[in-house]
């Protein structure tokens, strides 16, 4: 069977706004700078996303900071349940999505281009992280972070059209990144993934995903025992090897549902499932939606 014809879409902010934001005619969302900078308060300036968002990439870096309520976001196959005082940075060009946002959500979303922030070592630090380390709790420093974010929102929404306005905002964002860097440096980081059993395993799973290999098969490819592989993956990620395989399978299934007109049966075959009904049950057990329900939610049926 031919491979999928198109890749996961890379969206600039205007295209993202027009396709996935219901209140896309609001004044704030039509600021002419939106393709290289945007910030809003979840509470004061709501952006009504069409959730769940399908997997996509963005041309800008973005971050969220939660002050109340919760969100569930994914980067690659890593899922992040964000709550009060959690900060998550998503570098440009990574596969991401937003699954859920609570009704009482408060906090901030911001995106910016590399050109807007210019060469910045603190941003580069976030961009170079293994993405599952791009979330931190800032509870001890939340007042400083809130002051900086409030000031940026105030400047962004002001009627001041001075040519220095964007430069001042970029200075505040740079200061914010520096403050977060100091918090990040104090936060214990799991560096084990850099040792690469996990990375090697994930690479193999991506390569052979459609062949539905067993843990025994992957262990043989890595020249270790299945038990050793499971222990290493569990120690490095907190997840079992089969959970990693399942998450990658679900991500690929979502991409196929989003980016193709194939039937559920065809997609199940593409992913190595011989029984479409079993694939549908598997998909629903992991996402709480059937494949068709998921496709309908993202308006592709």
N, C-alpha and C positions, 0 to 999 in steps of 0.2 A: 504494500500500500504506500502511496506517495506520502512524503512528510508534509506537515502543515505548510501552507503556501506563504504565510506571513508571520512576522515575528511579533512579540509583545510590543504594543505601541509605545513610542517615546513621545510624550505630550508636552508641548509648551503650555504655560499657564492659561493663555487665552483659549486654546483648544480644550483644555481640561475644564475651564469654567463653562464654556458653551455646551459641553456634553454631559457634565456630571454635577452641576450645581443648579438647583431648581430656581433660586432667586437670582439668576445671573444678570438681571437687568438693574440690580441695585447699584447705586452710585459708587460705593466703595469698591465694588468688584469691577468697575469700569474705569478705574484710575489708569491713565496712560502708561504708568510705570509698571503695570502688573507683570509684564513678561520678565522683568529683572528684579523686582522687589514687591512684596506684599506682606502685610501683617494685619491681623484682626483679633479681637477679643471674642471668644465663643459666646459670652454672655451679652456684651453690648452690641456686637455687630455679627449676628448669626449668619452663618453660611450653610444653607440647606443642601447637604450632600445627598446624592442618590445612593444610599447604602443598600447592600455592600458594594464597595467599589471593586471593579474587576482588576486583576493584576495589570500593572502598567509601569512605565518608567517616566521620570520627569526630567526636563532640561535644567531644572534648578535644584539646589539644596533646600531642604526644609526641616523644620523642627516643630514639635509641640511641647507645651509645658502645661501640665494639668494642675489646677488649684481646687477643683471639686468635681465629683462625678468620676466617670471612667470612660476609657476608649479601648478597643482592641484593634491593634494594627499589626501588619506583617511586613517584614523585609525578607525577601527570599522565602525560606521556609520557616524562619523564626517568627513566632507569634509573641506579641508584647501586650500584656494586660496592664494598661497605664492607669494609675490612680493619683491621688493628691500628692503634689510635689515631685511627680515623675517627669523627667525630660527625655525626649527621644529625638535623635538627629538622624535624618535620612539623606545620605549623599545623593547627588544627581546620578541618573542612569542606573539605579538599582531597581529591581522588581519590587514593587510594594503595593499594598492595598489597605483599605480601612474596612473592617468588618462591622464595627459597632460603635455607637456613641450614645451614652446615657442621656436621658432627658435633662438631668440636672448638671450637665457638663459645663464647667467653667475653666477658663485658662486662655491660652494663646496659640495661634498657628502663625508661622512666618515662613516665607520662602525668599531666597535671594540667589542671584546668579553669581558665578565666580567673578565676573567683571564688576558687579556692584560692590562686592566686598574687597576686590583687588587681591593681590597675593597676601595671604594671611596665614601665619604658621599654626594658629589655633584651629582655624577651619580645616587646614590641611591635616591636622591631627585627627579630627573627627572623620575626615574622608578616608583616611588610611586605616582606620580601625577595622577589625573583623566586625561585621555589622551587629552581631549579637552583643557587643560591648558598647554600643552607641546609646545606651539608656542608663541614666543615673538618677538617684534620689537626691534632691537638693534641699531637704527639709531644714538643715542647719543654716542655710544661706538664702532662704526663700525671699526674705525682705529685700536683699540686694538685687536678686533676679527680677522680682516684681517691680522694683523701682525702675530698672533699666527698660523692661518691657513696656511699662506704662508710659514712660517718656517717649519711647519710639512710636507707640500708637498715637500719642498726642501730637507728635511732630507730623506723622504720616497723614493724619486726618485734618491737620490745620490748613488754613487757606493761604498760608505763607508760600509764595511761589518763588522764593529766593533761590538762585542757582546753587547756593550753599546748603540748601535743605537736605538734599540727598547725601551730601558729604557728611553732614552732621549725623544723619541717621546711620550711615555706614560706620562712623566712629563709635556710636553707641552699640551697634551690633558687634563690632570688634571687641569692645570692652566686655560685652556679655559673653562672647566666646572665650575671652581670657579668664573671666570669673569661673566659667564652667570648667575650663581646663584645670584650674586649681582644685576644684571639687573632684574632678575626674582623677587627678593624681593621688588624691587621698583615698580613693575607692578601690578596694581589692578587686583585681581583675583576674579572671580565669584565663591564663595564658596557655593552658594545655592544648587548646585547639591548634595553636601554632605548631605543636609538635607533630601534628598531622595525621594521626590515625583517623581522626574524624574527617579531616579534609580529603584524605585519600579515599576513604569509604564513600563520602558524599560525591566525589568525582566519579567513582565507579558506578554508583547508583544512577547518576545522571546519564552516564554512557550506556548502561544496560537496562535502563528503566523499563523499556517496552518488552524486554525478554522475561520479566518477572522472575529473576534469579532468586534463589533461596539464600538465607544467611550463610549456610554451609558453602554455597558457591562463592559468595563474596569473601568469606574467610579464606578459601583456597586461593583466590586471586591475590589476597594480601599476605599469604603465607603464614597465617596464624590459625589457631583453632577457633571454631564458632564461639565457644565459651569465652576465650580471650578477647575476641572482637566485641562481643556484647558488653563485657566488663569495661573495656577501654571506652567504648562509645557512651556507656552510661556514666562513667566517671567524668568524661569531658563535656557532656552535654546535659546530663540529667535525664536523657531519654534513651530508650532502647533502640537497637539497630532497626527493628521492624517499624518503630514509630517514625524514624527518619525516612525510611523507604515510603511509608504511607503518606507522609507530608509532601514529599517530592512528587508522588503520584497524583495527589490532589491538586497540587499547584499546576502540574502539566494538564490535568483534566480541565481545570478552570481556563487555562489558556486556549485549549482546543474548543471549549464551549464558547469562548469569547471571540476567537479569531477565525472560526470556520463555520461553514453551514452543514457540517457533517451531522448525521444522526447520532443519537446516543449509542446505538449498536455499533456504528462505525468507529466512534471514539473508544468504546470499550475494546474493540479489536486492536485499534492502534496502540492502546496501553497494555496489551497482552492478556486481556480478560476474554476468555472464550464464551462467557455467559453474560449477556448484557444486563439481565435482571440482577445478577450478583454484583456487577459493577455499580448499578444504580443503588443497591442496598449499601454497598461499601461507601459510595460518595455521600449518601444521606447520613450514614453513621458518623462521618467525620465533619460534615458541614451543617447538619440539621435541615438540609434541603436536598431534594432530588435533583439530578442534572437538569431536567427541564425547568424546574422551579428556579434554579440558579440562572439559567439562560434567560428566563422571562424577567427576572429581577433586574437584569442588566440590559433589558430591552433589545434582545437580539433574536427573539423568536419570530 
